[in-house]
Amino acid sequence: MGADHSHSHHRTAPAPPGAVRAMLAVIVPLAVVTLAALIWMWPDGNAAKAAGQSQDPVQMTRVTGTVTAIAHKDCAQAGEFEGDWLAPTPQPGQKCGDATVRLTSGPQAGGTVRVSLPTGPGSLEYDTGDKVVLLHMPSGADGGVPPYQLTDHDRSNGMWLVGAAFALAVIAFGRWRGVTALVGLAITFLLLVKFLIPAILAGQPPLLAAIVCSAAIMLAVLYLTHGPTMATSIALVGTLASLALTGVLASVAIGLTRLSGMADESALNLGLSYDVNLQGLLLAGIIIGSLGVLDDVTVTQAATVGELAHANPAYRFGQLYRAAARVGRAHIASVINTIILAYAGSSLPLLILISVGEQPLGQVLTGQILAQEIVRSVAGTLGLIAAVPITTALAALVRSRSAPVEDDPHDATPATPAPSRPPAPAGEPDLPPHGWPYSDRYA
């Protein structure tokens, strides 16, 4: 951790022993506490399964199949019964009828079933040869509901191709570091799916579960992706400090705006089906959502300070901090715009509905739905802004106390000598040696 060990950075000065000891005094207890909390809070899955079974007595299973034939017919009129179940209102131009599906999984795999084509708003269209997903409800026929219902396309093959293209692109560009980045992504996905979500469903406090999950993700992913260097440790400390500040700001903002966390249908269904603290769930979502962007900012700042110190070993703390902070300000300005555009893109249907409703702007902004997203964005952005000075100051403090190291004579890429300064033209003042070709202001 005390120094960069890769061959390409062997001229970088080692971190002072005092800085290494101070960083270890922070990282090691943090890792021990995170591991202990992870083991203590790890859910066994029984509580979540029991809650789901108590709320949903009708057990449905997901099966797959292939459409072998489609028989179109006149769409049923609104409110008309087909068999013993109420058909949805058909839309103009909607194709109605039945599909014959050969099952490829489930208890009746290999057999064929006949199911009705969906006719609700936004229903998918199916053709012969499509791979599809059906819901199987064994007790459905007794209540007048068909035992099989067509629900979606089977996208397994397409998703595997997209995932393979993504992995190949990352590895081709990042090489070994791309491989470690993919492993880190798998660890993040595992912790979110196997720890965070089941722990919340099992009744653990959402905020505490999110903090433990975030710390575990950062400890594993940052060191795996960037190596056990001092720069990585600085980025880790800066990320967790900024994340803690984000949590505090989000908690205060939620209290001031009196948000309940029940802003959409998903939260409402979750609150009715499970004993989940929706306000705590909102806080947990803010922390997890801020984690990825904080990681980006802190790693960039730590790397920027390291490169500046390597390019000019004479730089001291103030010079390193000011130069890296200028990079951080430009980064934050672009990230803020990214956050707004990402929210607008994901919530475009909601924004269109609000526009059609022609409500006053004040009512729209103070309503529960948009107010929740505004608080989420503001808290995350304030945490990002704080991440720049925290991480930059830590990195500049460590790098400015490192003594310069002489170039290795065996290095395959020796340092390029500084260009000679040309004489000043007649009649113009001669610049000081440090003023050519770049001034200290733009270094």
C-alpha positions as CSV (number, residue, x, y, z in Angstrom):
1,M,0.0,0.0,0.0
2,G,2.9,2.3,0.7
3,A,4.0,2.8,-2.9
4,D,3.0,2.1,-6.5
5,H,4.6,-1.3,-7.4
6,S,3.9,-1.4,-11.1
7,H,7.0,-1.1,-13.4
8,S,5.6,1.9,-15.2
9,H,5.6,3.9,-11.9
10,H,8.9,2.9,-10.4
11,R,10.2,6.4,-10.4
12,T,7.3,7.5,-8.1
13,A,8.6,8.4,-4.7
14,P,7.5,6.0,-1.9
15,A,5.0,7.3,0.6
16,P,6.5,8.4,3.9
17,P,6.3,5.7,6.6
18,G,4.2,7.9,8.8
19,A,1.6,8.2,6.0
20,V,1.6,4.5,5.4
21,R,1.0,3.8,9.1
22,A,-1.8,6.4,9.4
23,M,-3.5,4.9,6.3
24,L,-3.2,1.4,7.7
25,A,-4.6,2.6,11.0
26,V,-7.7,3.7,9.1
27,I,-8.1,0.9,6.5
28,V,-7.4,-2.2,8.6
29,P,-10.0,-1.4,11.3
30,L,-12.5,-0.4,8.7
31,A,-12.0,-3.7,6.8
32,V,-12.4,-5.7,10.0
33,V,-15.6,-3.9,11.1
34,T,-17.0,-4.2,7.6
35,L,-16.3,-7.9,7.4
36,A,-17.8,-8.5,10.9
37,A,-20.9,-6.5,10.0
38,L,-21.3,-8.3,6.7
39,I,-21.2,-11.7,8.4
40,W,-23.5,-10.6,11.2
41,M,-26.1,-9.1,8.9
42,W,-25.9,-11.7,6.1
43,P,-29.5,-13.0,5.6
44,D,-30.3,-16.7,5.4
45,G,-33.2,-16.0,3.1
46,N,-35.8,-17.7,5.2
47,A,-37.4,-14.5,6.5
48,A,-37.8,-13.0,3.0
49,K,-39.2,-16.2,1.7
50,A,-41.7,-16.5,4.6
51,A,-42.9,-12.9,4.1
52,G,-43.4,-13.5,0.4
53,Q,-45.3,-16.7,0.9
54,S,-47.6,-15.1,3.5
55,Q,-48.5,-12.2,1.2
56,D,-48.8,-14.3,-2.0
57,P,-50.7,-17.6,-1.3
58,V,-51.0,-18.4,-5.0
59,Q,-47.7,-19.7,-6.2
60,M,-46.8,-18.9,-9.8
61,T,-43.8,-20.3,-11.6
62,R,-41.9,-19.0,-14.7
63,V,-41.6,-21.3,-17.6
64,T,-40.3,-20.9,-21.1
65,G,-41.5,-22.0,-24.5
66,T,-41.6,-21.4,-28.3
67,V,-44.5,-20.1,-30.3
68,T,-45.4,-22.7,-32.9
69,A,-48.7,-21.2,-34.3
70,I,-50.9,-18.1,-33.9
71,A,-54.6,-18.0,-34.7
72,H,-55.9,-14.4,-35.0
73,K,-59.6,-13.6,-34.4
74,D,-61.8,-10.6,-33.8
75,C,-60.9,-8.7,-30.6
76,A,-63.4,-9.1,-27.8
77,Q,-65.4,-6.0,-26.9
78,A,-64.6,-4.1,-23.8
79,G,-66.0,-5.9,-20.7
80,E,-66.8,-9.1,-22.5
81,F,-65.8,-12.3,-20.9
82,E,-63.7,-14.9,-22.7
83,G,-64.2,-18.2,-20.8
84,D,-64.4,-17.3,-17.2
85,W,-61.9,-14.3,-17.1
86,L,-62.3,-10.7,-18.1
87,A,-60.4,-9.7,-21.2
88,P,-58.6,-6.3,-21.2
89,T,-59.9,-3.6,-23.4
90,P,-58.3,-4.0,-26.9
91,Q,-56.5,-1.1,-28.4
92,P,-57.0,0.2,-31.9
93,G,-54.9,-1.9,-34.3
94,Q,-54.3,-4.5,-31.6
95,K,-54.0,-8.1,-32.9
96,C,-56.1,-10.5,-30.8
97,G,-56.2,-14.3,-30.9
98,D,-54.5,-17.4,-29.4
99,A,-51.0,-18.7,-29.6
100,T,-49.9,-22.3,-29.5
101,V,-46.7,-22.7,-27.4
102,R,-44.4,-25.7,-27.1
103,L,-43.1,-25.6,-23.5
104,T,-39.3,-26.0,-23.1
105,S,-39.2,-25.9,-19.2
106,G,-41.5,-26.6,-16.3
107,P,-43.4,-29.7,-15.3
108,Q,-45.0,-30.1,-18.7
109,A,-41.8,-29.5,-20.8
110,G,-42.2,-30.9,-24.3
111,G,-45.9,-30.5,-24.3
112,T,-48.0,-27.8,-26.0
113,V,-50.5,-25.3,-24.5
114,R,-52.9,-22.8,-26.0
115,V,-52.8,-19.3,-24.5
116,S,-54.5,-16.0,-25.4
117,L,-52.5,-13.1,-26.8
118,P,-52.3,-10.1,-24.5
119,T,-54.4,-7.1,-25.5
120,G,-53.8,-4.4,-22.9
121,P,-52.1,-1.1,-23.4
122,G,-48.5,-1.5,-24.5
123,S,-48.9,-5.3,-25.0
124,L,-46.1,-7.1,-26.8
125,E,-46.7,-8.7,-30.2
126,Y,-45.6,-12.3,-30.9
127,D,-44.9,-14.2,-34.0
128,T,-44.4,-17.9,-34.9
129,G,-40.9,-19.0,-33.8
130,D,-40.6,-16.5,-30.9
131,K,-39.1,-17.7,-27.6
132,V,-41.5,-16.6,-24.9
133,V,-42.0,-16.6,-21.1
134,L,-45.2,-17.8,-19.5
135,L,-46.5,-17.8,-16.0
136,H,-47.8,-21.1,-14.7
137,M,-50.4,-21.1,-12.0
138,P,-51.4,-24.7,-11.1
139,S,-54.5,-23.7,-9.2
140,G,-55.6,-21.1,-11.8
141,A,-58.0,-23.3,-13.7
142,D,-60.1,-23.9,-10.5
143,G,-60.7,-20.2,-10.1
144,G,-61.5,-19.6,-13.8
145,V,-58.1,-18.3,-14.7
146,P,-56.1,-20.1,-17.4
147,P,-53.2,-22.1,-15.9
148,Y,-50.7,-20.5,-18.4
149,Q,-50.5,-16.9,-19.3
150,L,-48.2,-15.3,-21.9
151,T,-46.2,-12.6,-20.3
152,D,-43.0,-11.7,-22.2
153,H,-40.3,-12.5,-24.7
154,D,-37.5,-14.8,-23.7
155,R,-34.4,-12.5,-24.0
156,S,-31.8,-14.9,-22.6
157,N,-29.8,-15.4,-25.8
158,G,-29.9,-11.7,-26.7
159,M,-28.7,-10.7,-23.2
160,W,-25.9,-13.2,-23.3
161,L,-24.7,-11.7,-26.6
162,V,-24.9,-8.2,-25.3
163,G,-23.0,-9.2,-22.1
164,A,-20.3,-11.0,-24.2
165,A,-19.8,-7.9,-26.4
166,F,-19.5,-5.7,-23.3
167,A,-16.9,-8.1,-21.7
168,L,-14.8,-8.4,-24.9
169,A,-14.7,-4.6,-25.4
170,V,-13.7,-4.0,-21.8
171,I,-10.9,-6.7,-21.9
172,A,-9.7,-5.6,-25.4
173,F,-9.2,-2.0,-24.2
174,G,-8.3,-2.5,-20.5
175,R,-6.5,-5.9,-20.9
176,W,-5.6,-7.2,-17.4
177,R,-7.2,-4.2,-15.7
178,G,-10.3,-4.8,-17.7
179,V,-10.4,-8.3,-16.4
180,T,-10.1,-7.1,-12.8
181,A,-12.8,-4.5,-13.5
182,L,-15.2,-7.2,-14.7
183,V,-14.5,-9.3,-11.5
184,G,-15.2,-6.2,-9.4
185,L,-18.4,-5.7,-11.3
186,A,-19.4,-9.3,-10.5
187,I,-18.6,-8.7,-6.8
188,T,-20.7,-5.6,-6.8
189,F,-23.6,-7.4,-8.3
190,L,-23.2,-10.3,-5.9
191,L,-23.3,-8.0,-2.8
192,L,-26.3,-6.1,-4.1
193,V,-28.4,-9.2,-5.0
194,K,-27.2,-11.7,-2.3
195,F,-26.7,-9.3,0.6
196,L,-28.4,-5.8,0.4
197,I,-31.8,-6.8,-1.1
198,P,-32.3,-9.9,1.1
199,A,-31.1,-8.1,4.2
200,I,-33.7,-5.3,3.7
201,L,-36.4,-7.9,3.0
202,A,-35.4,-9.7,6.2
203,G,-36.0,-6.6,8.3
204,Q,-32.5,-5.2,8.6
205,P,-32.4,-1.3,8.7
206,P,-32.0,-0.3,5.1
207,L,-29.5,2.6,5.9
208,L,-27.2,0.3,7.9
209,A,-27.4,-2.4,5.3
210,A,-26.5,0.1,2.5
211,I,-23.5,1.5,4.5
212,V,-22.1,-2.0,5.1
213,C,-22.7,-3.0,1.5
214,S,-21.1,0.2,0.2
215,A,-18.0,-0.3,2.4
216,A,-17.6,-3.9,1.3
217,I,-17.9,-3.0,-2.4
218,M,-15.3,-0.2,-2.1
219,L,-12.8,-2.3,-0.2
220,A,-13.1,-5.2,-2.6
221,V,-13.5,-3.4,-5.9
222,L,-11.0,-0.5,-5.6
223,Y,-8.1,-2.7,-4.5
224,L,-8.9,-5.4,-7.0
225,T,-9.2,-2.9,-9.9
226,H,-6.5,-0.4,-9.1
227,G,-4.1,-2.5,-6.9
228,P,-3.0,-2.1,-3.2
229,T,-1.4,1.3,-3.7
230,M,-1.4,4.5,-1.6
231,A,-3.4,6.2,-4.3
232,T,-6.1,3.5,-4.1
233,S,-6.2,3.9,-0.3
234,I,-6.5,7.6,-0.5
235,A,-9.4,7.2,-3.0
236,L,-11.0,4.7,-0.6
237,V,-10.8,7.0,2.4
238,G,-12.1,9.9,0.3
239,T,-15.0,7.9,-1.0
240,L,-16.2,6.6,2.4
241,A,-15.8,10.1,4.0
242,S,-17.8,11.7,1.2
243,L,-20.4,8.9,1.3
244,A,-20.9,9.5,5.1
245,L,-21.4,13.2,4.4
246,T,-23.9,12.3,1.7
247,G,-25.8,10.1,4.1
248,V,-26.0,12.9,6.7
249,L,-27.1,15.5,4.2
250,A,-29.7,13.2,2.7
251,S,-31.1,12.4,6.1
252,V,-31.4,16.1,7.0
253,A,-33.0,16.9,3.6
254,I,-35.5,14.0,3.9
255,G,-36.4,15.2,7.4
256,L,-36.8,18.9,6.3
257,T,-39.0,17.9,3.3
258,R,-40.9,15.2,5.2
259,L,-40.6,12.6,2.4
260,S,-42.1,9.3,3.2
261,G,-40.3,7.3,0.5
262,M,-43.7,6.1,-0.9
263,A,-43.6,8.1,-4.2
264,D,-44.4,5.4,-6.8
265,E,-46.3,2.2,-7.3
266,S,-43.3,0.0,-6.6
267,A,-42.7,1.6,-3.2
268,L,-46.4,1.3,-2.4
269,N,-46.5,-2.4,-3.2
270,L,-43.3,-3.0,-1.3
271,G,-44.7,-1.2,1.8
272,L,-48.0,-3.2,1.6
273,S,-46.3,-6.6,1.1
274,Y,-43.3,-6.4,3.4
275,D,-42.4,-4.7,6.7
276,V,-39.8,-2.3,5.1
277,N,-38.9,1.2,6.3
278,L,-39.5,3.1,3.1
279,Q,-37.9,6.3,4.4
280,G,-34.8,4.3,5.2
281,L,-35.0,2.6,1.8
282,L,-34.9,6.0,0.2
283,L,-31.8,6.9,2.2
284,A,-30.2,3.5,1.2
285,G,-31.0,4.2,-2.5
286,I,-29.3,7.6,-2.3
287,I,-26.1,6.1,-0.8
288,I,-25.9,3.3,-3.3
289,G,-26.7,5.6,-6.2
290,S,-23.9,8.0,-5.1
291,L,-21.3,5.3,-4.7
292,G,-20.4,4.8,-8.3
293,V,-20.0,8.4,-9.1
294,L,-18.0,9.1,-5.9
295,D,-15.7,6.2,-6.9
296,D,-15.1,7.9,-10.2
297,V,-14.3,11.3,-8.7
298,T,-12.0,10.1,-5.9
299,V,-9.9,7.7,-8.1
300,T,-9.5,10.5,-10.7
301,Q,-8.4,13.0,-8.1
302,A,-5.9,10.7,-6.4
303,A,-4.4,9.7,-9.8
304,T,-4.3,13.4,-10.9
305,V,-2.3,14.4,-7.8
306,G,0.1,11.5,-8.4
307,E,0.7,12.4,-12.0
308,L,1.3,16.1,-11.1
309,A,3.8,15.1,-8.4
310,H,5.6,12.8,-10.8
311,A,5.7,15.5,-13.5
312,N,7.1,18.1,-11.2
313,P,8.6,16.7,-8.0
314,A,9.3,20.2,-6.7
315,Y,5.6,20.9,-6.2
316,R,4.6,21.2,-2.6
317,F,1.2,20.8,-1.0
318,G,-0.4,24.1,-2.0
319,Q,0.7,23.8,-5.6
320,L,-0.5,20.2,-5.9
321,Y,-3.8,21.0,-4.3
322,R,-4.6,24.0,-6.5
323,A,-3.6,22.3,-9.7
324,A,-5.6,19.1,-9.0
325,A,-8.6,21.1,-7.7
326,R,-8.9,22.8,-11.0
327,V,-9.2,19.4,-12.7
328,G,-11.7,18.4,-10.0
329,R,-13.9,21.4,-10.6
330,A,-14.1,20.7,-14.3
331,H,-15.0,17.1,-13.5
332,I,-17.7,18.0,-11.1
333,A,-19.2,20.5,-13.5
334,S,-19.6,17.8,-16.1
335,V,-20.8,15.2,-13.6
336,I,-23.6,17.5,-12.4
337,N,-25.0,17.8,-15.9
338,T,-24.7,14.0,-16.3
339,I,-26.8,13.4,-13.2
340,I,-29.6,15.7,-14.4
341,L,-29.6,14.2,-17.9
342,A,-29.6,10.6,-16.5
343,Y,-32.6,11.5,-14.3
344,A,-34.4,13.2,-17.2
345,G,-33.8,10.2,-19.5
346,S,-35.0,7.6,-17.0
347,S,-38.1,9.6,-16.0
348,L,-39.1,10.9,-19.4
349,P,-42.6,9.3,-19.3
350,L,-43.2,10.9,-15.9
351,L,-42.1,14.3,-17.1
352,I,-44.4,14.0,-20.1
353,L,-47.4,13.1,-17.9
354,I,-46.6,16.1,-15.7
355,S,-46.4,18.4,-18.8
356,V,-49.7,17.1,-20.1
357,G,-51.4,17.7,-16.7
358,E,-50.5,21.4,-16.9
359,Q,-50.0,21.8,-13.2
360,P,-48.3,24.9,-11.8
361,L,-44.5,24.5,-11.6
362,G,-44.5,25.1,-7.9
363,Q,-46.9,22.2,-7.2
364,V,-44.9,19.9,-9.5
365,L,-41.6,20.6,-7.8
366,T,-42.9,20.2,-4.3
367,G,-44.9,17.1,-5.0
368,Q,-43.7,13.8,-3.5
369,I,-42.4,12.3,-6.7
370,L,-40.2,15.1,-8.0
371,A,-39.3,16.4,-4.5
372,Q,-37.8,12.9,-3.7
373,E,-35.7,12.9,-6.9
374,I,-34.6,16.5,-6.3
375,V,-33.5,15.6,-2.7
376,R,-31.7,12.5,-4.1
377,S,-29.8,14.6,-6.7
378,V,-28.9,17.5,-4.4
379,A,-27.6,15.2,-1.6
380,G,-25.6,13.2,-4.1
381,T,-24.2,16.3,-5.8
382,L,-23.1,17.8,-2.4
383,G,-21.3,14.6,-1.6
384,L,-19.5,14.7,-5.0
385,I,-18.5,18.3,-4.4
386,A,-17.1,17.4,-1.0
387,A,-15.2,14.4,-2.4
388,V,-12.9,16.7,-4.5
389,P,-11.3,18.7,-1.7
390,I,-11.2,15.8,0.7
391,T,-9.4,13.4,-1.7
392,T,-7.2,16.1,-3.2
393,A,-6.0,17.3,0.2
394,L,-5.2,13.7,1.3
395,A,-3.3,12.9,-1.9
396,A,-1.5,16.2,-2.0
397,L,-0.4,15.8,1.7
398,V,1.0,12.4,1.0
399,R,2.7,13.2,-2.3
400,S,4.2,16.5,-1.1
401,R,6.0,14.7,1.7
402,S,7.5,12.1,-0.6
403,A,11.2,12.7,-1.5
404,P,12.0,12.6,-5.3
405,V,13.6,9.4,-6.6
406,E,16.3,9.4,-9.2
407,D,15.6,7.9,-12.6
408,D,16.4,4.2,-12.9
409,P,19.3,3.8,-15.4
410,H,17.8,0.5,-16.5
411,D,14.4,2.0,-17.3
412,A,13.4,1.3,-20.9
413,T,11.8,4.8,-21.2
414,P,14.2,7.4,-19.7
415,A,12.9,10.8,-18.9
416,T,13.0,13.3,-21.7
417,P,15.3,16.2,-21.0
418,A,13.7,19.6,-20.7
419,P,13.9,21.6,-23.9
420,S,16.3,24.5,-23.9
421,R,14.8,28.0,-23.6
422,P,15.2,30.2,-26.7
423,P,16.5,33.7,-26.3
424,A,13.9,36.4,-25.8
425,P,13.2,38.6,-28.9
426,A,14.7,42.0,-29.0
427,G,12.7,44.5,-27.0
428,E,10.8,41.9,-24.9
429,P,11.6,41.0,-21.3
430,D,13.3,37.7,-20.7
431,L,11.2,35.1,-18.9
432,P,12.5,33.5,-15.7
433,P,13.6,29.8,-16.2
434,H,10.5,28.4,-14.6
435,G,8.2,30.5,-17.0
436,W,9.0,28.6,-20.2
437,P,7.2,26.8,-21.8
438,Y,4.5,26.7,-19.2
439,S,3.9,28.9,-16.2
440,D,3.3,27.5,-12.7
441,R,-0.3,28.6,-13.1
442,Y,-1.1,26.0,-15.8
443,A,1.1,23.1,-14.7
